[in-house]
Amino acid sequence: MLGSGAIVRARTLAESAQLSLIEYWRQRTLSRCQTIEELRRAARRGLPRPIWDFLEGGAGEEITLRRNTSAFSDFGIRPRVRTRDAAVDTSVRVLGHLIAGPIITAPAGGAGLFHPAAEGAVAKATASLGLFYTLSMGSTQTIETIGAAISSPKMFQLYPFADPNLNRALVERAKAAGFTALCVTVDCPVPGKRLRDIRNGMGPGQRLSLAALIQFMLHPLWSLRAASGEGTQLGNVSDLMPLGDKSLSAARSFLGNNLARSFPWSDLESLAKRWDGPLAVKGILSPSDARDAVAAGASAIIVSNHGGRQVDGVCASVEALPDIADAIGQKAEVILDGGIRRGMDIVAALALGAKAVMVGRPYLYGLVAGGEEGARHALNILLQELRSDMLLMGAVSLSDLRRELIASRGS
């Protein structure tokens, strides 16, 4: 008979072997993924179908979702002859900070659904590359947790509540936790009609479909973690909710009942004064809205259609970018959110008037595939592609990426 000590040692060895095997497969998976699309395919295998659909899906028939990425193919790039023998410099000053590349991680709610390390892993990966991190109000980990995790530039995203006291409470928490910029998202008065979620029984007030339940059974480790509540609560939102049910479905209902249905620019002006620092407005597709936001105190405009998750059929973010950049000129910084999957997408966005880009799904693919290292790998793919593309285009710095480099396909 084995003694209790031997049993404990055997169990420890078994757990170590299991962890070593998981680590081996993680490293092997990441080393094989040389593009964001390859990371996407790797991530797809790691999640139950309903959770993958939550990550990947968009509103309606997903016309805008697809257009966000395909629209970049409408722009050809005219390379210039490289006339200066200098190292490529991708650094840029944005939202009050000098960062190593023109990449800001977009706010993504519920990252704990995709990996146990959740937002903290993404924040650390972003910081390690010298980039700018954004925390979603709907994060699984709290403002204070992320504030303590990294000291590098970070922005907090606020969905405005109808009750200004809730807005003030979140803004003050972000300020106290060391966040250096505020992002106000204005395109989500109500959730978009996301058909994948509805068909899986994950819409408001729904029960999971039989097919969804089977998918969770086929991913027992994910399901056991979810059953324990790990990664399924929205930390910042739960803090605002009444005592009682703090589940993800309850938090979504709370948001649906309490988010502001409209957002007067005077409210933005009040928030800008309270924040007293770099403030970005996210969810802008109209030049006139961009001008109004800047007049109300925005220091940056994030051109975005919410990743195609709100209104299906609106234009791709990159299609709206040039007019907005022209409308506000040098009065505020312009950031493009949506559809970035390659280094050349970043080149096109900057040439069309953006100061930087936001990426969301790409780093989530990496997070699913490999935790913090996977998120870092995804961001590094984009950074390395950008540097290589600039070298091939004769660009030494980001200021070399101008509108004259852009041609429509076929011209």
Secondary structure, 3 states (H helix, E strand, C coil): CCCHHHHHHHHHHHHHHHHHHHHHHHHHHHHHCCCHHHHHHHHHCCCCHHHHHHHHCCCCCCHHHHHHHHHHHHEEECCCCCCCCCCCECCEEECCEEECCCEEECCCCCHHHCCCCHHHHHHHHHHHCCCEEEECCCCCCCHHHHHHHCCCCEEEEECCECCHHHHHHHHHHHHHCCCCEEEEECCCCCCCCCHHHHHCCCCCCCCCCHHHHHHHHCCHHHHHHHHCCCCCCCHHHHHHCCCCCCCHHHHHHHHHHHECCCCCHHHHHHHHHHHCCCEEEEEECCHHHHHHHHHCCCCEEEECCHHHCCCCCCCCHHHHHHHHHHHHCCCCEEEEECCCCCHHHHHHHHHCCCCEEEECHHHHHHHHHHHHHHHHHHHHHHHHHHHHHHHHHCCCEHHHCCHHHEEECCC
